[in-house]
């Protein structure tokens, strides 16, 4: 289902006091010096989805502040989205710099953040993910959960519900009183949400691998995917979700003493991991070069984008690619641009050097960013 941002308005977001960008539904490449405000624009778009955006920032951290100003200001992002049903106006922001509650509106009506997924589904890559295969499992799990969420919006709520119950259970086991009935209730919540999360991860991995395998000989290395984790493995085995839920609840009940001694839950979907292999080299991604690792990550993102772009039930993903082009050789950089165009996706890309986007000129809008001032190139 077609979905493109036509017009963007930022108010008091990060370094922007007030700025607008009209795209006409086209892709955009932003270039300029470090610290000019390129990533801030991508981050604002990422807040058009539930969660903490591409930097993982709290709502109170992104309001603009002048030198000496202690707290950030109220902020807002407003966009016009062109979709199958026409143009929708989406807005997100906070009413005060100290607010921890995001307000979301669609065509002037206040809605929950989850309602945004009916219009936009951003997927992003940032320099922070360059170490994805070298850092701990939690980073890979968060990255993969974003891909899962793009296809299955309810996944974010299941993960959040599981995490809340997990924290409360750990507090009870550590600080007491460890009331058995309350623990049983929390473990039931964890089991239900955790089973659904594991099932969504397993289903997405199978679908992603199938998409990667059918993409043929592309410029990006072929990724072989797997999930590590008892509950994800059960999901991949085809076990029914209610059976996974029952087994997880029983495992949590059995593990109370062990988890209390360890100070954390030693079993559950919060310990899962994404495993990626460079198939052509038959080598784990962690052992590949930095460029190969970036190409493997792009393989996953483009495969998910390809799956969603062919769906009539969900909006096309909008790609937010921060400093991605600089890590690719000219051949793969051109292949990335061609793939975005072939999939009819809208993408927002950033880089310090205009020359990185030479082959995008004429196919996307070029915007020079300097001191949070946007200057569009002549088309």
TAGILIN-V417889 format. One record per helix or strand. SS is the DSSP state (alpha for helix, beta for strand). FROM is the first residue (numbers start at 1). TO is the last residue. If there is no record, write none. Layout:
ss:SS from:FROM to:TO
ss:SS from:FROM to:TO
//
This chain:
ss:beta from:3 to:13
ss:beta from:16 to:22
ss:beta from:27 to:31
ss:alpha from:38 to:46
ss:alpha from:59 to:61
ss:beta from:63 to:63
ss:beta from:75 to:83
ss:beta from:86 to:94
ss:beta from:103 to:106
ss:beta from:109 to:111
ss:alpha from:113 to:118
ss:beta from:121 to:125
ss:alpha from:127 to:131
ss:alpha from:137 to:151
ss:alpha from:154 to:175
ss:alpha from:180 to:214
ss:beta from:223 to:228
ss:alpha from:230 to:236
ss:alpha from:241 to:254
ss:alpha from:256 to:262
ss:alpha from:269 to:271
ss:beta from:273 to:278
ss:beta from:283 to:284
ss:alpha from:285 to:287
ss:alpha from:290 to:309
ss:beta from:317 to:322
ss:alpha from:325 to:327
ss:alpha from:330 to:342
ss:beta from:346 to:351
ss:alpha from:354 to:360
ss:beta from:361 to:361
ss:beta from:364 to:370
ss:beta from:373 to:376
//
